[in-house]
Amino acid sequence: MKILFYVLLLALSGCAGKKEAAMNNRFPVQKTDAQWRAELTSEQYHVLREAGTERPFTGIYTDSEKAGVYRCAACGAELFTSDSKFHSGCGWPSFDAAADAGTVVLRSDNSHGMARTEVLCATCGSHLGHLFDDGPTATGMRYCINSAALDFKPED
């Protein structure tokens, strides 16, 4: 129920256009499969372009506590900040909110026999991870994001 409310809140906050674009597969950054393969590591390609998942507790940002910004590893768009990061114990970096409204796109994911909410980069459409409504902070949200989908830029 919280996720449905959150999706509605994003739509009302100006994200509706980007979500609609995502559903039509029209993202501002478009590249060929060959271009993505040339620019990304094999693990990044699997996660970002094939909606794969890295093994839990193996990602470089899972336990990171440094201050800075987490960007999309595919296109460089700002996605999350260290201020929204928390330790969930799930094995992947967790955030309670996106950096800004419209930064990510949410869509239904019924793969692998589960009903989940997939999180995509609103700029390039890359798969980042999933959103759950069991977060411990005031938002109640837990963006469970693959480290391979992120590029961390520390604060200056």
CYANA upper distance limits for C-alpha pairs under 8 A (distance plus 0.5 A):
  1 MET  CA      5 PHE  CA      6.85
  2 LYS  CA      6 TYR  CA      6.57
  2 LYS  CA    133 ASP  CA      6.43
  2 LYS  CA    140 GLY  CA      8.11
  3 ILE  CA      7 VAL  CA      6.58
  3 ILE  CA    131 LEU  CA      8.41
  3 ILE  CA    132 PHE  CA      7.67
  3 ILE  CA    133 ASP  CA      6.44
  3 ILE  CA    141 MET  CA      8.32
  4 LEU  CA      8 LEU  CA      6.75
  5 PHE  CA      9 LEU  CA      6.58
  6 TYR  CA     10 LEU  CA      6.66
  7 VAL  CA     11 ALA  CA      6.74
  7 VAL  CA    106 LEU  CA      7.70
  8 LEU  CA     12 LEU  CA      6.74
  9 LEU  CA     13 SER  CA      6.65
 10 LEU  CA     14 GLY  CA      7.20
 10 LEU  CA     15 CYS  CA      5.85
 10 LEU  CA     16 ALA  CA      7.52
 10 LEU  CA    101 ALA  CA      6.98
 10 LEU  CA    102 GLY  CA      7.72
 11 ALA  CA     15 CYS  CA      5.32
 11 ALA  CA     16 ALA  CA      4.76
 11 ALA  CA     17 GLY  CA      8.48
 11 ALA  CA     19 LYS  CA      8.28
 12 LEU  CA     16 ALA  CA      7.44
 13 SER  CA    101 ALA  CA      7.24
 14 GLY  CA    101 ALA  CA      7.73
 14 GLY  CA    102 GLY  CA      7.39
 15 CYS  CA     19 LYS  CA      6.66
 15 CYS  CA    101 ALA  CA      6.82
 15 CYS  CA    102 GLY  CA      5.05
 15 CYS  CA    105 VAL  CA      8.44
 16 ALA  CA     20 GLU  CA      6.52
 17 GLY  CA     21 ALA  CA      6.62
 18 LYS  CA     22 ALA  CA      6.57
 18 LYS  CA     27 PHE  CA      8.46
 18 LYS  CA    102 GLY  CA      7.09
 18 LYS  CA    105 VAL  CA      7.52
 18 LYS  CA    122 ALA  CA      6.96
 19 LYS  CA     23 MET  CA      6.79
 19 LYS  CA    105 VAL  CA      6.04
 19 LYS  CA    106 LEU  CA      7.65
 19 LYS  CA    122 ALA  CA      8.18
 20 GLU  CA     24 ASN  CA      6.92
 21 ALA  CA     25 ASN  CA      6.53
 21 ALA  CA     26 ARG  CA      5.46
 21 ALA  CA     27 PHE  CA      6.88
 22 ALA  CA     26 ARG  CA      6.24
 22 ALA  CA     27 PHE  CA      6.76
 22 ALA  CA    105 VAL  CA      7.49
 22 ALA  CA    122 ALA  CA      7.63
 22 ALA  CA    125 GLY  CA      7.29
 25 ASN  CA    125 GLY  CA      7.98
 26 ARG  CA     30 GLN  CA      8.49
 27 PHE  CA    122 ALA  CA      7.26
 27 PHE  CA    123 THR  CA      6.09
 27 PHE  CA    124 CYS  CA      5.81
 27 PHE  CA    125 GLY  CA      6.57
 28 PRO  CA    123 THR  CA      5.94
 28 PRO  CA    124 CYS  CA      6.79
 29 VAL  CA     75 CYS  CA      7.92
 29 VAL  CA    123 THR  CA      6.36
 29 VAL  CA    124 CYS  CA      5.25
 30 GLN  CA    124 CYS  CA      6.96
 31 LYS  CA     35 GLN  CA      6.45
 31 LYS  CA     36 TRP  CA      7.02
 32 THR  CA     36 TRP  CA      6.90
 33 ASP  CA     37 ARG  CA      6.66
 34 ALA  CA     38 ALA  CA      6.66
 35 GLN  CA     39 GLU  CA      6.75
 36 TRP  CA     40 LEU  CA      6.49
 36 TRP  CA     45 TYR  CA      7.58
 36 TRP  CA     49 ARG  CA      8.44
 36 TRP  CA     74 ALA  CA      8.28
 37 ARG  CA     41 THR  CA      7.86
 37 ARG  CA     42 SER  CA      7.95
 37 ARG  CA     45 TYR  CA      6.87
 39 GLU  CA     74 ALA  CA      8.33
 40 LEU  CA     44 GLN  CA      6.12
 40 LEU  CA     45 TYR  CA      6.08
 40 LEU  CA     74 ALA  CA      7.50
 41 THR  CA     45 TYR  CA      6.55
 42 SER  CA     46 HIS  CA      6.65
 43 GLU  CA     47 VAL  CA      6.75
 43 GLU  CA     54 GLU  CA      8.28
 43 GLU  CA    148 ALA  CA      7.27
 44 GLN  CA     48 LEU  CA      6.18
 44 GLN  CA     49 ARG  CA      8.30
 44 GLN  CA     73 ALA  CA      8.12
 44 GLN  CA    148 ALA  CA      5.69
 44 GLN  CA    149 ALA  CA      6.72
 45 TYR  CA     49 ARG  CA      5.75
 45 TYR  CA     50 GLU  CA      7.26
 46 HIS  CA     50 GLU  CA      5.42
 46 HIS  CA     51 ALA  CA      7.07
 46 HIS  CA     52 GLY  CA      5.75
 46 HIS  CA     53 THR  CA      8.27
 47 VAL  CA     51 ALA  CA      5.44
 47 VAL  CA     52 GLY  CA      4.48
 47 VAL  CA     53 THR  CA      6.03
 47 VAL  CA     54 GLU  CA      7.57
 47 VAL  CA    127 HIS  CA      7.04
 47 VAL  CA    128 LEU  CA      7.78
 47 VAL  CA    146 ASN  CA      8.01
 47 VAL  CA    148 ALA  CA      7.30
 47 VAL  CA    149 ALA  CA      7.15
 48 LEU  CA     52 GLY  CA      7.54
 48 LEU  CA     74 ALA  CA      7.79
 48 LEU  CA    126 SER  CA      5.28
 48 LEU  CA    127 HIS  CA      5.12
 48 LEU  CA    128 LEU  CA      6.77
 48 LEU  CA    148 ALA  CA      8.33
 48 LEU  CA    149 ALA  CA      6.44
 49 ARG  CA    126 SER  CA      6.22
 49 ARG  CA    127 HIS  CA      6.88
 50 GLU  CA    127 HIS  CA      8.04
 51 ALA  CA    126 SER  CA      8.34
 51 ALA  CA    127 HIS  CA      5.72
 51 ALA  CA    128 LEU  CA      8.18
 51 ALA  CA    129 GLY  CA      8.39
 52 GLY  CA    127 HIS  CA      8.44
 53 THR  CA    129 GLY  CA      8.01
 53 THR  CA    146 ASN  CA      7.15
 54 GLU  CA     58 THR  CA      7.73
 54 GLU  CA     59 GLY  CA      7.70
 54 GLU  CA    146 ASN  CA      6.88
 54 GLU  CA    147 SER  CA      8.34
 54 GLU  CA    148 ALA  CA      7.82
 55 ARG  CA     59 GLY  CA      8.19
 55 ARG  CA     91 GLY  CA      8.49
 56 PRO  CA     90 CYS  CA      7.75
 56 PRO  CA     91 GLY  CA      4.79
 56 PRO  CA     92 TRP  CA      6.47
 57 PHE  CA     62 THR  CA      7.03
 57 PHE  CA     90 CYS  CA      8.41
 57 PHE  CA     91 GLY  CA      4.72
 57 PHE  CA     92 TRP  CA      6.71
 58 THR  CA     62 THR  CA      8.08
 58 THR  CA     91 GLY  CA      8.01
 59 GLY  CA     92 TRP  CA      7.24
 59 GLY  CA     93 PRO  CA      8.42
 59 GLY  CA    146 ASN  CA      7.51
 59 GLY  CA    147 SER  CA      5.39
 59 GLY  CA    148 ALA  CA      7.33
 60 ILE  CA     64 SER  CA      7.95
 60 ILE  CA    147 SER  CA      6.56
 61 TYR  CA     92 TRP  CA      8.20
 61 TYR  CA     93 PRO  CA      6.48
 61 TYR  CA    147 SER  CA      6.00
 62 THR  CA     87 HIS  CA      8.32
 62 THR  CA     91 GLY  CA      6.97
 62 THR  CA     92 TRP  CA      5.54
 62 THR  CA     93 PRO  CA      4.82
 62 THR  CA     94 SER  CA      8.21
 62 THR  CA    147 SER  CA      7.42
 63 ASP  CA     87 HIS  CA      7.57
 63 ASP  CA     93 PRO  CA      7.65
 65 GLU  CA     82 SER  CA      7.87
 66 LYS  CA     82 SER  CA      7.49
 66 LYS  CA    154 PRO  CA      7.40
 67 ALA  CA     81 THR  CA      8.33
 67 ALA  CA     82 SER  CA      5.78
 67 ALA  CA     83 ASP  CA      7.91
 67 ALA  CA    154 PRO  CA      6.35
 67 ALA  CA    155 GLU  CA      6.29
 68 GLY  CA     81 THR  CA      6.53
 68 GLY  CA     82 SER  CA      5.93
 68 GLY  CA    152 PHE  CA      7.47
 68 GLY  CA    153 LYS  CA      6.12
 68 GLY  CA    154 PRO  CA      4.61
 68 GLY  CA    155 GLU  CA      4.98
 69 VAL  CA     78 GLU  CA      7.35
 69 VAL  CA     79 LEU  CA      8.13
 69 VAL  CA     80 PHE  CA      6.58
 69 VAL  CA     81 THR  CA      4.98
 69 VAL  CA     82 SER  CA      6.61
 69 VAL  CA    152 PHE  CA      6.29
 69 VAL  CA    153 LYS  CA      5.73
 69 VAL  CA    154 PRO  CA      6.86
 69 VAL  CA    155 GLU  CA      7.81
 70 TYR  CA     78 GLU  CA      6.70
 70 TYR  CA     79 LEU  CA      6.33
 70 TYR  CA     80 PHE  CA      5.57
 70 TYR  CA     81 THR  CA      6.26
 70 TYR  CA     82 SER  CA      7.87
 70 TYR  CA    150 LEU  CA      6.43
 70 TYR  CA    151 ASP  CA      6.14
 70 TYR  CA    152 PHE  CA      5.00
 70 TYR  CA    153 LYS  CA      6.81
 71 ARG  CA     76 GLY  CA      5.68
 71 ARG  CA     77 ALA  CA      5.75
 71 ARG  CA     78 GLU  CA      4.84
 71 ARG  CA     79 LEU  CA      5.72
 71 ARG  CA     80 PHE  CA      7.42
 71 ARG  CA    150 LEU  CA      5.99
 71 ARG  CA    151 ASP  CA      5.48
 71 ARG  CA    152 PHE  CA      6.59
 71 ARG  CA    153 LYS  CA      7.92
 72 CYS  CA     76 GLY  CA      5.22
 72 CYS  CA     77 ALA  CA      5.71
 72 CYS  CA     78 GLU  CA      6.96
 72 CYS  CA     79 LEU  CA      6.94
 72 CYS  CA    121 CYS  CA      7.47
 72 CYS  CA    149 ALA  CA      6.51
 72 CYS  CA    150 LEU  CA      5.48
 72 CYS  CA    151 ASP  CA      6.49
 73 ALA  CA    148 ALA  CA      7.69
 73 ALA  CA    149 ALA  CA      5.67
 73 ALA  CA    150 LEU  CA      5.21
 73 ALA  CA    151 ASP  CA      5.42
 74 ALA  CA    124 CYS  CA      7.99
 74 ALA  CA    126 SER  CA      7.68
 74 ALA  CA    149 ALA  CA      7.78
 75 CYS  CA    123 THR  CA      7.85
 75 CYS  CA    124 CYS  CA      6.92
 76 GLY  CA    151 ASP  CA      7.96
 77 ALA  CA    103 THR  CA      8.40
 77 ALA  CA    121 CYS  CA      8.25
 77 ALA  CA    123 THR  CA      7.18
 78 GLU  CA     99 ALA  CA      7.35
 78 GLU  CA    103 THR  CA      7.70
 79 LEU  CA     98 ALA  CA      6.35
 79 LEU  CA     99 ALA  CA      5.79
 79 LEU  CA    100 ASP  CA      8.07
 79 LEU  CA    103 THR  CA      6.32
 79 LEU  CA    104 VAL  CA      7.42
 79 LEU  CA    121 CYS  CA      7.98
 80 PHE  CA     84 SER  CA      7.46
 80 PHE  CA     85 LYS  CA      8.39
 80 PHE  CA     95 PHE  CA      7.75
 80 PHE  CA     97 ALA  CA      7.65
 80 PHE  CA     98 ALA  CA      5.49
 80 PHE  CA     99 ALA  CA      4.92
 81 THR  CA     85 LYS  CA      7.39
 81 THR  CA     98 ALA  CA      8.13
 81 THR  CA     99 ALA  CA      6.39
 84 SER  CA     95 PHE  CA      5.59
 84 SER  CA     96 ASP  CA      5.87
 84 SER  CA     97 ALA  CA      6.43
 84 SER  CA     98 ALA  CA      8.22
 85 LYS  CA     93 PRO  CA      7.80
 85 LYS  CA     94 SER  CA      6.17
 85 LYS  CA     95 PHE  CA      4.73
 85 LYS  CA     96 ASP  CA      7.06
 86 PHE  CA     93 PRO  CA      8.07
 86 PHE  CA     94 SER  CA      6.17
 86 PHE  CA     95 PHE  CA      6.42
 86 PHE  CA     96 ASP  CA      8.02
 87 HIS  CA     93 PRO  CA      7.74
 87 HIS  CA     94 SER  CA      6.93
 88 SER  CA     93 PRO  CA      8.35
 88 SER  CA     94 SER  CA      6.78
 88 SER  CA    135 GLY  CA      8.39
 92 TRP  CA    144 CYS  CA      6.51
 92 TRP  CA    145 ILE  CA      6.54
 92 TRP  CA    146 ASN  CA      6.48
 92 TRP  CA    147 SER  CA      7.47
 93 PRO  CA    144 CYS  CA      6.54
 93 PRO  CA    145 ILE  CA      6.04
 93 PRO  CA    146 ASN  CA      7.18
 93 PRO  CA    147 SER  CA      7.13
 94 SER  CA    142 ARG  CA      6.42
 94 SER  CA    143 TYR  CA      5.82
 94 SER  CA    144 CYS  CA      5.30
 94 SER  CA    145 ILE  CA      6.73
 95 PHE  CA    141 MET  CA      8.22
 95 PHE  CA    142 ARG  CA      6.16
 95 PHE  CA    143 TYR  CA      5.49
 95 PHE  CA    144 CYS  CA      7.42
 95 PHE  CA    145 ILE  CA      8.45
 96 ASP  CA    135 GLY  CA      7.18
 96 ASP  CA    137 THR  CA      7.33
 96 ASP  CA    139 THR  CA      6.80
 96 ASP  CA    140 GLY  CA      7.66
 96 ASP  CA    141 MET  CA      5.56
 96 ASP  CA    142 ARG  CA      5.59
 96 ASP  CA    143 TYR  CA      6.58
 97 ALA  CA    139 THR  CA      7.86
 97 ALA  CA    141 MET  CA      7.49
 97 ALA  CA    142 ARG  CA      8.22
 97 ALA  CA    143 TYR  CA      7.63
 98 ALA  CA    103 THR  CA      7.04
 98 ALA  CA    104 VAL  CA      7.44
 99 ALA  CA    103 THR  CA      7.16
102 GLY  CA    122 ALA  CA      7.23
103 THR  CA    121 CYS  CA      7.18
103 THR  CA    122 ALA  CA      6.01
103 THR  CA    123 THR  CA      8.05
104 VAL  CA    119 VAL  CA      6.93
104 VAL  CA    120 LEU  CA      6.03
104 VAL  CA    121 CYS  CA      5.29
104 VAL  CA    122 ALA  CA      5.16
104 VAL  CA    123 THR  CA      8.46
105 VAL  CA    119 VAL  CA      6.32
105 VAL  CA    120 LEU  CA      5.52
105 VAL  CA    121 CYS  CA      6.69
105 VAL  CA    122 ALA  CA      5.80
106 LEU  CA    117 THR  CA      6.79
106 LEU  CA    118 GLU  CA      6.11
106 LEU  CA    119 VAL  CA      5.42
106 LEU  CA    120 LEU  CA      6.83
107 ARG  CA    117 THR  CA      6.10
107 ARG  CA    118 GLU  CA      5.77
107 ARG  CA    119 VAL  CA      7.31
107 ARG  CA    120 LEU  CA      8.46
108 SER  CA    115 ALA  CA      7.86
108 SER  CA    116 ARG  CA      6.67
108 SER  CA    117 THR  CA      5.32
108 SER  CA    118 GLU  CA      6.53
109 ASP  CA    114 MET  CA      8.11
109 ASP  CA    115 ALA  CA      6.51
109 ASP  CA    116 ARG  CA      5.58
109 ASP  CA    117 THR  CA      5.98
109 ASP  CA    118 GLU  CA      6.14
110 ASN  CA    114 MET  CA      5.75
110 ASN  CA    115 ALA  CA      5.13
110 ASN  CA    116 ARG  CA      6.70
111 SER  CA    115 ALA  CA      7.85
116 ARG  CA    130 HIS  CA      7.40
116 ARG  CA    131 LEU  CA      7.80
116 ARG  CA    132 PHE  CA      8.01
117 THR  CA    130 HIS  CA      6.03
117 THR  CA    131 LEU  CA      5.88
117 THR  CA    132 PHE  CA      7.63
118 GLU  CA    127 HIS  CA      7.94
118 GLU  CA    128 LEU  CA      8.25
118 GLU  CA    129 GLY  CA      6.54
118 GLU  CA    130 HIS  CA      4.94
118 GLU  CA    131 LEU  CA      6.82
119 VAL  CA    127 HIS  CA      6.77
119 VAL  CA    128 LEU  CA      6.04
119 VAL  CA    129 GLY  CA      5.83
119 VAL  CA    130 HIS  CA      5.59
119 VAL  CA    131 LEU  CA      6.90
119 VAL  CA    143 TYR  CA      8.33
120 LEU  CA    125 GLY  CA      5.92
120 LEU  CA    126 SER  CA      5.86
120 LEU  CA    127 HIS  CA      5.16
120 LEU  CA    128 LEU  CA      5.91
120 LEU  CA    129 GLY  CA      7.86
121 CYS  CA    125 GLY  CA      5.40
121 CYS  CA    126 SER  CA      5.76
121 CYS  CA    127 HIS  CA      7.18
121 CYS  CA    128 LEU  CA      7.26
127 HIS  CA    149 ALA  CA      8.02
128 LEU  CA    145 ILE  CA      6.01
128 LEU  CA    146 ASN  CA      6.54
128 LEU  CA    149 ALA  CA      5.99
128 LEU  CA    150 LEU  CA      8.43
129 GLY  CA    143 TYR  CA      7.79
129 GLY  CA    144 CYS  CA      6.16
129 GLY  CA    145 ILE  CA      4.90
129 GLY  CA    146 ASN  CA      6.31
130 HIS  CA    143 TYR  CA      6.46
130 HIS  CA    144 CYS  CA      5.82
130 HIS  CA    145 ILE  CA      7.03
131 LEU  CA    141 MET  CA      7.45
131 LEU  CA    142 ARG  CA      6.20
131 LEU  CA    143 TYR  CA      4.98
131 LEU  CA    144 CYS  CA      6.50
132 PHE  CA    141 MET  CA      6.37
132 PHE  CA    142 ARG  CA      5.61
132 PHE  CA    143 TYR  CA      6.93
132 PHE  CA    144 CYS  CA      7.99
133 ASP  CA    140 GLY  CA      6.06
133 ASP  CA    141 MET  CA      5.10
133 ASP  CA    142 ARG  CA      6.62
134 ASP  CA    140 GLY  CA      6.25
134 ASP  CA    141 MET  CA      6.41
134 ASP  CA    142 ARG  CA      6.70
135 GLY  CA    139 THR  CA      7.71
135 GLY  CA    140 GLY  CA      4.88
135 GLY  CA    141 MET  CA      4.95
135 GLY  CA    142 ARG  CA      5.06
136 PRO  CA    140 GLY  CA      6.37
136 PRO  CA    141 MET  CA      8.07
136 PRO  CA    142 ARG  CA      8.47
137 THR  CA    141 MET  CA      7.88
145 ILE  CA    149 ALA  CA      7.77
146 ASN  CA    150 LEU  CA      7.54
147 SER  CA    151 ASP  CA      8.41
